[in-house]
Amino acid sequence: MSRVAKSKMAIPATVEIQEKDGIVTIKSKANRNIACEYVLPEGFAIDMTAGQLSVIASEEVKGNIAIWGTTVRNIFNRVKGVDTLFTKNVNLVGVGYKCQVQGKKLIFDLGFSHKVEFDLPAEVNCTVERNTALNFTSFDKEKLGQTVGNIVKIRPPEPYKGKGVIKEGAILVRKEGKKKNG
């Protein structure tokens, strides 16, 4: 049995959690704009006693034990995200590379013959500093990681000059260019 599945999480004072008909609603008391829902798989329930949150799985439904730990982590990540937002930073490295934010749309200038437009999901917010540093925030860790990954795919870092869209903390393996004879 997984230790993750049996773990309990202390419910932060700034978070309100409710369950109704298999849907867990997690709201921030401090910021009313932040709230998310998680649909529990069949045979799961949450238990909130003494300020502790735990997930209970029914062994009657086939496959519940296999996804118990994943379900626990998904709920815990949403609670943590509503309490303190997740952040990821991205840098644009290259001559003339820049980005602008227009509402929920990012407009990139990445050395292509055209500008690239990217629509942000509703859960993800972005701020741009110095036209080349992007800061993404969200309460949903999964959506945040997928959004940043999709943005990096637009112009992945190339190994020779190191140009491209680079996640902060990413390790780039640089290659040596051709050597001249003579």
NUVEX-251702 format. One line per field, with one value per residue: residue number from 1; residue in three letters; x, y, z of N, C-alpha, C in turn. Coordinates in pm, 1 decimal. Layout:
num c(NUM, ...)
residu c(ala, ...)
n_x c(X, ...)
n_y c(Y, ...)
n_z c(Z, ...)
ca_x c(X, ...)
ca_y c(Y, ...)
ca_z c(Z, ...)
c_x c(X, ...)
c_y c(Y, ...)
c_z c(Z, ...)
This chain:
num c(1, 2, 3, 4, 5, 6, 7, 8, 9, 10, 11, 12, 13, 14, 15, 16, 17, 18, 19, 20, 21, 22, 23, 24, 25, 26, 27, 28, 29, 30, 31, 32, 33, 34, 35, 36, 37, 38, 39, 40, 41, 42, 43, 44, 45, 46, 47, 48, 49, 50, 51, 52, 53, 54, 55, 56, 57, 58, 59, 60, 61, 62, 63, 64, 65, 66, 67, 68, 69, 70, 71, 72, 73, 74, 75, 76, 77, 78, 79, 80, 81, 82, 83, 84, 85, 86, 87, 88, 89, 90, 91, 92, 93, 94, 95, 96, 97, 98, 99, 100, 101, 102, 103, 104, 105, 106, 107, 108, 109, 110, 111, 112, 113, 114, 115, 116, 117, 118, 119, 120, 121, 122, 123, 124, 125, 126, 127, 128, 129, 130, 131, 132, 133, 134, 135, 136, 137, 138, 139, 140, 141, 142, 143, 144, 145, 146, 147, 148, 149, 150, 151, 152, 153, 154, 155, 156, 157, 158, 159, 160, 161, 162, 163, 164, 165, 166, 167, 168, 169, 170, 171, 172, 173, 174, 175, 176, 177, 178, 179, 180, 181, 182)
residu c(met, ser, arg, val, ala, lys, ser, lys, met, ala, ile, pro, ala, thr, val, glu, ile, gln, glu, lys, asp, gly, ile, val, thr, ile, lys, ser, lys, ala, asn, arg, asn, ile, ala, cys, glu, tyr, val, leu, pro, glu, gly, phe, ala, ile, asp, met, thr, ala, gly, gln, leu, ser, val, ile, ala, ser, glu, glu, val, lys, gly, asn, ile, ala, ile, trp, gly, thr, thr, val, arg, asn, ile, phe, asn, arg, val, lys, gly, val, asp, thr, leu, phe, thr, lys, asn, val, asn, leu, val, gly, val, gly, tyr, lys, cys, gln, val, gln, gly, lys, lys, leu, ile, phe, asp, leu, gly, phe, ser, his, lys, val, glu, phe, asp, leu, pro, ala, glu, val, asn, cys, thr, val, glu, arg, asn, thr, ala, leu, asn, phe, thr, ser, phe, asp, lys, glu, lys, leu, gly, gln, thr, val, gly, asn, ile, val, lys, ile, arg, pro, pro, glu, pro, tyr, lys, gly, lys, gly, val, ile, lys, glu, gly, ala, ile, leu, val, arg, lys, glu, gly, lys, lys, lys, asn, gly)
n_x c(85.0, 50.0, 241.6, 190.9, -80.4, -198.0, -134.7, -184.3, -302.4, -248.3, -504.9, -486.8, -544.8, -641.1, -789.8, -1087.7, -1271.9, -1503.2, -1720.9, -1942.9, -2159.7, -1948.4, -1784.7, -1520.9, -1482.9, -1262.4, -1175.4, -1031.4, -1005.8, -888.2, -855.1, -1113.1, -1141.7, -1008.7, -1071.2, -1134.7, -1241.7, -1257.4, -1322.6, -1401.4, -1287.2, -1491.0, -1590.6, -1427.1, -1373.3, -1353.3, -1207.1, -1238.0, -1110.7, -1032.9, -883.4, -733.4, -683.4, -778.0, -784.5, -1014.2, -1037.5, -1251.0, -1235.1, -1395.7, -1444.4, -1296.8, -956.2, -923.5, -730.5, -499.8, -501.5, -515.8, -305.5, -240.5, -478.7, -486.8, -256.6, -332.7, -549.2, -422.4, -233.4, -403.4, -514.5, -283.4, -214.1, -429.6, -394.8, -123.2, -12.5, 115.0, 420.3, 597.5, 881.0, 990.1, 1231.1, 1314.7, 1552.9, 1755.2, 1833.9, 1623.7, 1402.6, 1092.9, 800.9, 453.3, 168.7, -173.5, -455.2, -577.4, -402.2, -92.4, 159.6, 414.3, 740.2, 960.9, 1169.0, 1062.8, 898.7, 663.6, 442.8, 375.2, 84.2, -53.7, -298.1, -386.3, -486.8, -782.8, -718.0, -454.7, -225.3, -24.5, 264.2, 478.1, 814.0, 1061.2, 1024.8, 1134.9, 1128.6, 909.1, 652.6, 462.5, 164.1, -51.1, -322.3, -355.8, -148.4, -98.3, -215.4, -58.9, 203.6, 162.9, 92.3, 326.7, 502.8, 391.3, 442.3, 721.1, 759.7, 707.3, 939.8, 1188.0, 1485.2, 1794.1, 2088.3, 2340.5, 2383.8, 2224.4, 1982.9, 1632.1, 1314.4, 1329.8, 1286.9, 1310.4, 1575.1, 1610.7, 1826.6, 2058.4, 2212.0, 2494.6, 2638.5, 2942.4, 3042.0, 3121.2, 3462.0, 3722.3, 3945.1, 4287.2)
n_y c(-118.4, 221.5, 483.6, 745.8, 752.3, 701.8, 926.4, 1234.3, 1571.6, 1890.2, 2121.7, 2439.9, 2756.3, 2950.7, 2831.6, 2687.2, 2392.2, 2183.5, 1903.7, 1762.1, 1537.4, 1388.5, 1584.7, 1790.3, 2102.6, 2365.4, 2655.1, 2981.9, 3168.4, 3412.3, 3530.7, 3576.6, 3526.2, 3297.5, 2969.1, 2620.9, 2309.4, 1957.2, 1650.6, 1364.3, 1032.1, 735.4, 572.6, 699.3, 916.0, 1209.7, 1289.9, 1507.7, 1578.1, 1721.7, 1933.6, 1808.6, 1667.7, 1387.2, 1119.9, 870.5, 545.1, 313.4, -32.8, -189.1, -102.9, -176.3, -118.6, 109.5, 118.0, 136.5, 396.5, 556.1, 698.1, 888.7, 1033.9, 1143.0, 1310.5, 1486.6, 1624.4, 1734.7, 1899.3, 2086.1, 2208.1, 2321.3, 2491.9, 2673.2, 2792.7, 2899.1, 3029.4, 2848.2, 2899.1, 2959.5, 3038.7, 3178.5, 3238.1, 3435.3, 3386.1, 3530.7, 3729.4, 3997.0, 3860.0, 3869.2, 3936.0, 4009.4, 4089.2, 4065.2, 4091.5, 3775.9, 3668.0, 3586.6, 3739.3, 3653.0, 3733.7, 3566.3, 3535.7, 3420.6, 3454.1, 3567.6, 3684.9, 3500.2, 3384.5, 3302.8, 3153.5, 3187.0, 2953.8, 2979.6, 2944.3, 3017.8, 3281.0, 3549.1, 3753.1, 3994.1, 4080.3, 4312.1, 4246.5, 3998.7, 3819.5, 3601.5, 3548.9, 3302.3, 3221.2, 3013.0, 2831.6, 2573.6, 2319.2, 2127.8, 2234.2, 2464.4, 2364.7, 2229.1, 2441.2, 2602.3, 2415.7, 2389.2, 2644.8, 2648.8, 2463.6, 2611.3, 2750.4, 2571.7, 2545.8, 2574.4, 2373.9, 2483.6, 2770.5, 2835.5, 2966.8, 3045.2, 2954.2, 2927.6, 2742.1, 2850.6, 2730.3, 2507.0, 2261.8, 2307.8, 2134.7, 2207.6, 2211.7, 2173.3, 2371.7, 2340.9, 2281.5, 2473.7, 2390.4, 2443.0)
n_z c(0.0, -74.2, 72.2, 22.2, -36.6, 209.8, 351.3, 535.1, 518.6, 652.6, 678.7, 551.5, 716.4, 549.3, 354.6, 226.3, 222.2, 59.5, 10.4, -217.9, -354.5, -476.4, -577.8, -509.8, -374.3, -362.6, -204.7, -171.8, 120.9, 157.5, -101.1, -299.6, -569.1, -635.6, -685.5, -713.5, -859.0, -804.5, -939.8, -781.0, -836.1, -890.7, -594.3, -411.5, -128.6, 78.4, 393.8, 655.5, 945.5, 1254.4, 1144.9, 952.3, 630.2, 450.0, 210.2, 129.6, 6.0, -153.6, -149.9, -297.9, -556.3, -859.7, -927.4, -773.7, -568.1, -713.5, -820.4, -602.0, -464.6, -663.0, -679.2, -421.4, -428.9, -636.8, -519.4, -290.4, -420.0, -538.7, -314.0, -201.9, -414.2, -422.6, -178.1, -182.0, -473.1, -757.8, -936.4, -1241.3, -1432.6, -1741.3, -1989.9, -2273.2, -2502.7, -2731.4, -3019.5, -3070.8, -2974.0, -2815.0, -2607.3, -2570.3, -2368.7, -2418.0, -2273.9, -2230.8, -2407.5, -2550.1, -2738.9, -2938.0, -3057.3, -3221.4, -3403.5, -3627.4, -3951.2, -3893.5, -3632.3, -3335.4, -3187.6, -2872.1, -2682.3, -2348.3, -2093.5, -1883.7, -1614.6, -1584.2, -1534.2, -1666.2, -1649.1, -1796.2, -1792.1, -1883.5, -2153.8, -2218.5, -2009.7, -1866.7, -1632.0, -1497.8, -1327.4, -1131.6, -979.7, -1043.3, -1080.4, -1278.8, -1518.7, -1538.5, -1578.1, -1821.9, -1991.5, -1988.5, -2099.0, -2358.0, -2456.1, -2460.9, -2663.3, -2890.8, -2972.5, -2917.9, -2710.0, -2879.9, -2931.4, -3001.1, -2999.5, -2789.1, -2805.8, -2780.1, -2628.3, -2292.2, -1999.2, -1662.3, -1471.6, -1622.7, -1762.5, -2005.8, -2263.0, -2417.6, -2745.0, -2928.2, -3199.9, -3555.7, -3638.9, -3781.6, -4041.5, -4068.4)
ca_x c(0.0, 127.5, 246.8, 129.8, -225.6, -241.0, -89.6, -283.5, -253.8, -309.2, -581.2, -447.2, -653.8, -689.8, -856.1, -1215.9, -1293.1, -1635.4, -1747.2, -2084.8, -2185.4, -1825.0, -1710.7, -1452.5, -1466.3, -1156.5, -1180.4, -942.4, -1076.7, -820.7, -879.9, -1237.6, -1134.2, -940.8, -1148.0, -1128.4, -1317.8, -1195.7, -1421.3, -1344.6, -1322.9, -1590.7, -1542.2, -1340.5, -1435.0, -1254.7, -1235.4, -1177.7, -1127.3, -929.4, -797.9, -654.3, -753.9, -730.4, -868.9, -1049.1, -1071.8, -1326.7, -1169.5, -1496.4, -1433.9, -1172.5, -859.1, -914.0, -604.9, -394.7, -501.0, -537.4, -198.4, -254.8, -593.6, -444.0, -163.4, -408.5, -625.5, -327.5, -176.4, -502.2, -522.3, -161.8, -220.2, -526.2, -333.8, -11.7, -10.7, 234.9, 479.4, 703.3, 940.2, 1041.1, 1311.9, 1330.9, 1693.9, 1780.6, 1828.8, 1491.7, 1296.3, 1015.8, 663.6, 357.8, 44.7, -296.0, -560.4, -539.1, -330.6, 48.1, 205.7, 558.1, 826.6, 1065.3, 1256.7, 990.7, 855.9, 535.3, 426.5, 305.2, -13.6, -79.6, -408.2, -366.4, -606.6, -844.5, -656.7, -314.6, -199.5, 112.3, 316.1, 600.9, 911.8, 1170.6, 987.8, 1194.3, 1110.0, 767.4, 621.2, 332.3, 110.5, -178.2, -349.9, -358.7, -10.7, -98.8, -238.9, 55.7, 313.4, 128.4, 98.0, 468.3, 557.7, 344.8, 510.7, 859.4, 755.6, 700.7, 1078.7, 1270.6, 1624.8, 1882.2, 2207.2, 2466.4, 2394.1, 2144.7, 1869.1, 1500.7, 1232.0, 1395.2, 1232.0, 1410.1, 1622.6, 1631.6, 1966.7, 2080.8, 2334.3, 2547.2, 2724.7, 3047.7, 3019.9, 3223.8, 3596.4, 3781.1, 4076.7, 4387.4)
ca_y c(0.0, 344.1, 575.1, 871.0, 737.7, 705.7, 1049.4, 1337.3, 1707.5, 1990.7, 2217.9, 2576.3, 2840.5, 3037.9, 2749.7, 2627.7, 2273.1, 2123.5, 1793.0, 1736.9, 1446.7, 1347.2, 1700.6, 1862.3, 2244.3, 2423.6, 2800.5, 3062.5, 3266.5, 3540.8, 3583.8, 3513.0, 3492.6, 3169.5, 2852.0, 2513.6, 2188.4, 1830.9, 1542.7, 1241.7, 908.7, 653.2, 494.6, 780.6, 1017.9, 1280.3, 1295.3, 1625.5, 1573.3, 1788.1, 2016.1, 1722.0, 1619.7, 1258.9, 1062.9, 732.7, 469.8, 190.6, -144.1, -260.4, -61.2, -228.1, -19.1, 224.6, 117.2, 175.9, 542.2, 622.9, 795.1, 996.4, 1114.1, 1218.0, 1415.7, 1586.5, 1707.4, 1810.3, 2005.1, 2192.0, 2281.1, 2402.3, 2594.8, 2775.6, 2862.8, 2976.7, 3000.0, 2791.8, 2990.2, 2912.3, 3149.1, 3144.7, 3344.4, 3434.2, 3413.6, 3545.0, 3867.3, 4036.4, 3780.3, 3943.7, 3892.1, 4107.4, 4031.5, 4138.7, 4016.0, 3636.4, 3626.7, 3622.4, 3758.9, 3629.9, 3764.8, 3467.5, 3517.0, 3366.5, 3558.9, 3615.8, 3681.9, 3380.4, 3414.2, 3189.4, 3180.4, 3129.3, 2898.9, 3068.4, 2925.0, 3061.4, 3423.8, 3575.5, 3889.2, 4001.6, 4178.7, 4337.6, 4185.8, 3866.8, 3734.9, 3576.2, 3486.9, 3239.0, 3180.9, 2942.8, 2742.7, 2439.0, 2283.1, 2052.4, 2328.8, 2553.9, 2291.9, 2201.8, 2568.4, 2638.4, 2318.9, 2423.7, 2767.2, 2611.0, 2392.8, 2706.4, 2769.9, 2503.7, 2591.5, 2500.6, 2337.8, 2545.8, 2907.6, 2846.7, 3054.7, 2983.4, 2975.3, 2842.3, 2742.4, 2882.1, 2611.3, 2396.9, 2236.5, 2301.0, 2068.6, 2283.5, 2136.5, 2249.8, 2388.7, 2285.3, 2339.9, 2508.8, 2330.9, 2530.5)
ca_z c(0.0, -89.5, 185.7, -22.8, -27.8, 350.0, 415.8, 567.7, 496.4, 738.6, 600.1, 587.3, 767.2, 442.1, 253.3, 262.9, 140.5, 71.5, -81.5, -240.7, -466.7, -542.2, -629.0, -403.1, -406.6, -280.7, -221.0, -88.9, 202.8, 141.9, -234.1, -344.8, -710.9, -654.7, -644.8, -812.3, -829.5, -841.6, -941.5, -724.9, -907.8, -823.7, -480.6, -325.8, -44.6, 159.2, 537.0, 717.7, 1089.2, 1334.9, 1060.7, 865.2, 511.8, 399.4, 105.9, 160.6, -114.3, -135.5, -217.9, -375.9, -696.1, -915.8, -971.2, -683.5, -494.5, -807.0, -843.4, -474.8, -441.6, -760.8, -637.8, -303.2, -473.1, -713.0, -425.5, -209.8, -504.3, -556.6, -187.2, -192.7, -517.2, -382.3, -64.3, -237.2, -616.6, -819.4, -1033.5, -1330.5, -1506.6, -1873.0, -2049.9, -2418.3, -2528.8, -2873.8, -3067.1, -3118.0, -2914.7, -2714.5, -2586.7, -2519.5, -2318.1, -2449.9, -2207.3, -2208.7, -2527.5, -2557.8, -2875.5, -2937.9, -3170.3, -3194.5, -3517.2, -3742.4, -4042.9, -3843.9, -3487.2, -3289.4, -3082.9, -2783.7, -2589.8, -2215.1, -2029.1, -1785.0, -1483.6, -1585.2, -1554.8, -1708.7, -1650.8, -1874.6, -1746.8, -1978.2, -2282.3, -2239.9, -1891.5, -1844.7, -1502.9, -1502.5, -1197.2, -1138.1, -867.0, -1099.6, -1114.8, -1403.5, -1629.6, -1545.3, -1641.1, -1961.7, -2064.1, -2005.9, -2193.3, -2492.1, -2497.7, -2492.9, -2791.2, -3002.0, -3015.9, -2817.2, -2708.0, -2969.8, -2853.8, -3042.4, -2949.1, -2668.3, -2828.9, -2776.6, -2509.7, -2192.3, -1863.9, -1560.6, -1402.2, -1717.1, -1793.0, -2150.0, -2303.9, -2531.1, -2834.2, -2991.2, -3343.4, -3646.2, -3628.1, -3910.9, -4069.4, -4126.0)
c_x c(89.0, 124.8, 184.0, -21.0, -276.0, -206.8, -206.1, -219.3, -325.8, -380.9, -540.3, -568.6, -714.9, -766.5, -983.3, -1242.9, -1432.0, -1646.2, -1897.1, -2098.8, -2059.5, -1744.8, -1653.9, -1431.0, -1366.7, -1154.4, -1080.2, -1027.0, -1017.4, -853.8, -1000.1, -1235.3, -1075.8, -1025.9, -1134.8, -1210.8, -1238.9, -1302.9, -1352.7, -1382.3, -1422.2, -1526.9, -1448.4, -1423.2, -1324.3, -1303.0, -1161.8, -1208.7, -1007.7, -831.6, -707.4, -742.3, -692.3, -831.4, -888.8, -1092.9, -1148.0, -1258.5, -1267.3, -1487.7, -1297.1, -1083.0, -844.0, -781.2, -491.1, -387.9, -521.5, -432.7, -206.3, -368.6, -557.9, -355.0, -236.2, -486.2, -531.1, -265.5, -275.9, -518.7, -401.4, -164.4, -317.1, -469.0, -220.1, 2.9, 121.7, 287.8, 584.2, 750.8, 1000.6, 1118.3, 1318.7, 1473.8, 1714.8, 1765.4, 1690.2, 1377.4, 1225.8, 872.6, 580.3, 234.6, -69.9, -412.5, -513.0, -463.9, -186.6, 86.2, 357.7, 621.1, 951.2, 1154.1, 1191.4, 952.8, 723.0, 536.2, 344.8, 212.8, -42.5, -189.1, -382.3, -495.9, -658.0, -774.5, -516.8, -306.5, -53.2, 143.3, 449.4, 687.5, 1020.3, 1146.8, 1042.5, 1179.1, 960.1, 749.2, 478.3, 290.4, -23.5, -197.3, -348.7, -220.0, -2.9, -117.0, -120.1, 172.6, 287.2, 136.7, 242.3, 534.6, 517.5, 413.2, 655.8, 864.7, 751.5, 840.7, 1167.8, 1415.3, 1711.6, 2018.9, 2335.2, 2484.0, 2311.1, 2024.9, 1739.4, 1424.1, 1280.2, 1326.7, 1343.3, 1446.4, 1644.9, 1780.7, 1980.0, 2213.5, 2381.4, 2640.5, 2828.4, 3018.5, 3130.8, 3356.3, 3650.3, 3916.4, 4169.7, 4416.5)
c_y c(123.9, 428.4, 709.0, 864.8, 749.8, 836.7, 1145.6, 1473.2, 1800.4, 2092.8, 2358.3, 2658.6, 2926.6, 2962.2, 2688.5, 2511.3, 2216.9, 2008.7, 1773.9, 1652.8, 1412.9, 1460.3, 1776.6, 2005.9, 2303.7, 2573.1, 2866.9, 3161.2, 3405.8, 3607.1, 3510.8, 3473.9, 3354.6, 3057.0, 2746.8, 2395.5, 2066.8, 1723.8, 1415.3, 1121.7, 826.1, 572.1, 570.6, 879.6, 1089.7, 1285.3, 1415.2, 1621.8, 1640.3, 1867.6, 1937.7, 1673.4, 1486.8, 1206.7, 915.1, 664.9, 344.0, 80.0, -223.3, -225.9, -102.5, -113.3, 100.4, 231.2, 165.9, 327.4, 622.6, 731.3, 913.7, 1090.1, 1201.1, 1335.2, 1524.4, 1679.8, 1793.4, 1924.2, 2118.7, 2273.9, 2373.2, 2517.4, 2706.1, 2857.5, 2953.8, 2937.2, 2938.5, 2891.1, 2917.3, 3032.5, 3097.4, 3264.3, 3324.6, 3476.7, 3416.8, 3689.8, 3895.5, 3955.6, 3864.5, 3892.2, 4007.7, 4033.1, 4122.8, 4058.1, 3876.8, 3580.9, 3675.1, 3634.6, 3755.7, 3677.4, 3679.3, 3438.5, 3449.2, 3483.3, 3621.0, 3614.3, 3558.3, 3420.0, 3286.7, 3229.4, 3109.9, 3066.6, 2994.8, 3061.1, 2984.5, 3211.4, 3443.4, 3723.2, 3886.3, 4113.6, 4190.5, 4274.5, 4044.9, 3773.2, 3723.0, 3504.2, 3433.0, 3199.3, 3111.3, 2861.0, 2597.2, 2403.6, 2213.0, 2144.3, 2421.8, 2486.5, 2263.5, 2328.2, 2609.3, 2543.9, 2349.4, 2549.9, 2736.3, 2539.4, 2487.8, 2729.6, 2705.7, 2552.5, 2506.5, 2484.3, 2413.4, 2687.4, 2929.8, 2938.5, 2975.2, 3024.7, 2875.7, 2856.6, 2773.4, 2754.5, 2492.4, 2384.4, 2220.1, 2232.6, 2139.5, 2195.2, 2230.2, 2256.3, 2325.6, 2355.0, 2366.1, 2440.0, 2439.9, 2641.8)
c_z c(0.0, 37.2, 149.4, -4.5, 115.6, 418.9, 438.4, 547.0, 591.7, 649.8, 643.3, 630.6, 657.1, 333.6, 310.0, 167.5, 168.3, -28.1, -93.1, -366.0, -544.9, -603.8, -509.8, -450.5, -308.1, -308.7, -128.4, -10.2, 184.3, 7.6, -292.6, -492.6, -735.0, -596.4, -753.4, -764.0, -874.9, -832.1, -892.5, -811.8, -824.8, -710.5, -388.2, -246.0, 31.5, 303.0, 594.9, 866.8, 1155.1, 1248.6, 968.1, 749.8, 469.7, 297.5, 137.0, 30.9, -76.5, -214.4, -303.9, -525.0, -748.2, -963.5, -879.5, -610.3, -584.1, -826.6, -715.1, -450.4, -536.8, -722.6, -517.4, -343.5, -551.6, -621.3, -342.4, -290.5, -526.4, -429.1, -172.5, -293.1, -483.7, -267.2, -111.0, -383.0, -660.0, -921.2, -1117.2, -1410.1, -1636.1, -1925.9, -2200.5, -2446.9, -2679.4, -2914.8, -3123.3, -3060.8, -2809.0, -2709.9, -2532.6, -2470.4, -2357.0, -2394.7, -2173.0, -2329.7, -2519.5, -2704.8, -2873.3, -3067.9, -3150.2, -3315.2, -3635.5, -3833.8, -3998.8, -3691.2, -3449.9, -3174.9, -3004.6, -2686.2, -2457.7, -2164.3, -1920.8, -1649.1, -1472.2, -1613.2, -1589.7, -1696.5, -1724.4, -1818.5, -1853.0, -2115.5, -2302.5, -2120.3, -1863.6, -1711.7, -1510.6, -1361.5, -1218.1, -1010.1, -913.2, -1153.0, -1250.1, -1524.2, -1648.5, -1617.2, -1788.2, -2045.7, -2090.5, -2105.4, -2337.5, -2544.4, -2535.8, -2628.4, -2911.2, -3059.2, -2910.2, -2821.8, -2801.2, -2903.3, -2889.1, -2987.1, -2822.8, -2683.0, -2819.2, -2653.6, -2405.4, -2057.2, -1765.5, -1484.7, -1494.6, -1747.5, -1944.3, -2177.4, -2430.3, -2611.5, -2894.3, -3141.1, -3425.2, -3623.8, -3768.5, -3924.4, -4121.1, -4041.4)
